[in-house]
Structure formats: structure tokens, C-alpha cells
Amino acid sequence: MMYPKFLPSLLTTISVGCLLPGCQLYAPTSGLPTFGSLAQITSISPDTTQVLHVGEHVKLKVDVSYVLNAESGTIELVVLAEDNSEIAQDTAAITRGSGQSTLGAQFTVPITATVRVFTPMTAMGQNATSATDGRAYKVIPQ
């Protein structure tokens, strides 16, 4: 019988053939967030312990540290009222790796109980945010 002689080389060929597809580079194209990317607010001014007043003019400054595991992307500052209506925003372009970005916005506090601040990060070519951090301000009538 000659079959046992060819069995080891046949098994090796099958094993290598099964492993090769897993060796190809994978570029995410599903629009899902890039694994391992993150964004974190490291500083916000005014401090969120301060209460905002309806009608008050606010100059918001946010420092965000990030790690991006894609070639490029954007990090945004989104300011929302309690009903999710947009009050203000700012955007910055970022590149692969870690870094820090400062974003800012000016707005007049609307009639609302809360002003929420978010910093979503999106990798280029994706339709979902990779990471986001947020803070909130309590609002009281003037």
C-alpha cells in the first residue's frame, strides 16, 4: 500500500491551505468602530460642577485625549440640550496613534434642564463612532 507514505504530505497541504486565508490582511469595511480606539475628556471648562443659567453665554473648551487605530479620523465636540437638540459643535481632524485635541464652542444656554457635552470619534470611512466620552451641566432658570 502506498497511501500511508503520502498521508503526512497530504495532511500538511490541507493544513497550509486552511491557514492561508487567515493570513491575509483585514481592513474593516463594515462601517463598524475600529477596535481599540478610544476618546476621553481630560479637561472641560467651565467645570461641570458649575450650574449654567438659561440665557447665559458660555465659552466651552474641552481637551480630549485619544487613541486612533485607523489611518485618520475626526473627533467632534457635540453640545446638546435635554431634548437632544443640537446647541453647538466643533470638529478636528486626527491621525493614527495617540494624541490630544482641544475643541471649543460658544453658545447661549437654551431653556432646558441639562446641557450635555459629548466627544465622539469616527475613523475615516466608518459610519459609526469608535469611542465617545461625555459630561453634563445642570441648568437653572435665570
ABEGO torsion letter per residue (X at the ends): XAAAAAAAAAAAAAAAAAAAAAABBBBBAAGBBBBGBBBBBABBOBBAABBBBBGBBBBBBBBBBBBBABABBBBBBBBBBAAGBBABBBBBBBBBEBBBBBBBBBBBBBBBABBBBBBBBBBBGBABBABBBBBBBBBBBX
